[in-house]
Every structure is written in C-alpha cells, then in structure tokens.
Amino acid sequence: MISAARLVVVVGAPGSGKDLLIRAVNDLGIMHAQIVPKHTLRDRRLDDGNEMICHSDPKFNLEACDIIYDIYGDRYGIESTNVWDGLKNGVFQVIVVGDISAINKLREIFSELMLLVYVHSEMSADEYQRNEAAFGDADYVKRRAEDYRKAFDVFLKNYLAFDHVLIYGGAPEDLFDQIFRLFRAFERGDL
C-alpha cells in the first residue's frame, strides 16, 4: 500500500493561525504528523517551539539546507532529506513557508506529495501588532507588520497552486478540526 503521507506547506499572514496549527500538530497530531524544523539566522522567540533551529542552537546547520530563503528580513533554511525521512515513515510533514521561491523549490522536490494550504483570518496588521506587543520583540513584529499582506499576495498571485484553504475565525478548535480532517481524508484515501 502506498503511504497517504504528504508534505503540508502552510502559508498565511502573521497572526492567521499558523502557530496554532503548529502547536496542534505537536500536541494532538503526533500519530498523524510532525513539524519540519527550519534553520534560521534570527534569534529564538518564546513561541518558536520545535519549529525553529536558531543560530544559537547546537543543531543549527544552514549549510546542510538545500532550500534557503529570506522573508521578513530573516534567512531560513530547510533540509529536504529530513522531510523525505518522515514521509518514508508514513508521517505527514508540516512546514510553514511564506516565500514563493521556497514553495516552488519544495514543489519541484516533492511534486504530488506536496499539499499547499493557505490559512486565512480577518486579523489586520494593526491587530497583529497589538497582539504581538506582549512578546517584546518590537523590531521583529514591526518587520512582519510592514509586510503583513505578503502571504495573502502570494495566495492571490498563485491561487491555482493552492490545494486547500483553512479559515481561522478565532476559535482554535475549529482550525484544528480543519487540519486533522485534511489528514484523515488522505489517510482514508478520500483525497
């Protein structure tokens, strides 16, 4: 039997619910999916969890990454070999990427095994800045707020490339339900 596992590439504006999806996969989805860590030159933030391998981490190795991109003024890298390892084990791989060149490279490498998912919310750039002010990294939040529409523009310019859209209306459990229904649909062979 061919594995139903896919690489799920998540795109969304800051504050759209991407971090909630990452936490849900980490907390609830361990049997379904795992997060693909990204290497980054930026400093660690409180909410990074296992999604980021920052420059101060002993595991940091940007040179081992075959996909490198810049977004919001920071450099990121992805090791596709780790993704292949997870897929071979039959586990969905989930990664947040907002850069179209990195998305295209992932599509080139993983072709039909990649699902491109947009997460949409009605949060504005101003709301995002107010909500993130509590984390204390004002420069980081400002850079992301200045390019707030970047992910939405990626979606608009490439909407035919997207396989699914998830809607975050403010209730995290509704967003969790959407992503896990997507996993189950592939596991059952419905999609």
Secondary structure, 3 states (H helix, E strand, C coil): CCCCCCEEEEEECCCCCHHHHHHHHHHHCCCCEEECCEEECCCCCCCCHHHEEECCCCCCCHHHCCEEEEECCEEEEECHHHHHHHHHCCCEEEEECCCHHHHHHHHHHHHHHEEEEEEECCCCHHHHHHHHHHHCCHHHHHHHHHCCCHHHHHHHHCHHHCCEEEECCCCHHHHHHHHHHHHHHHHHCCC
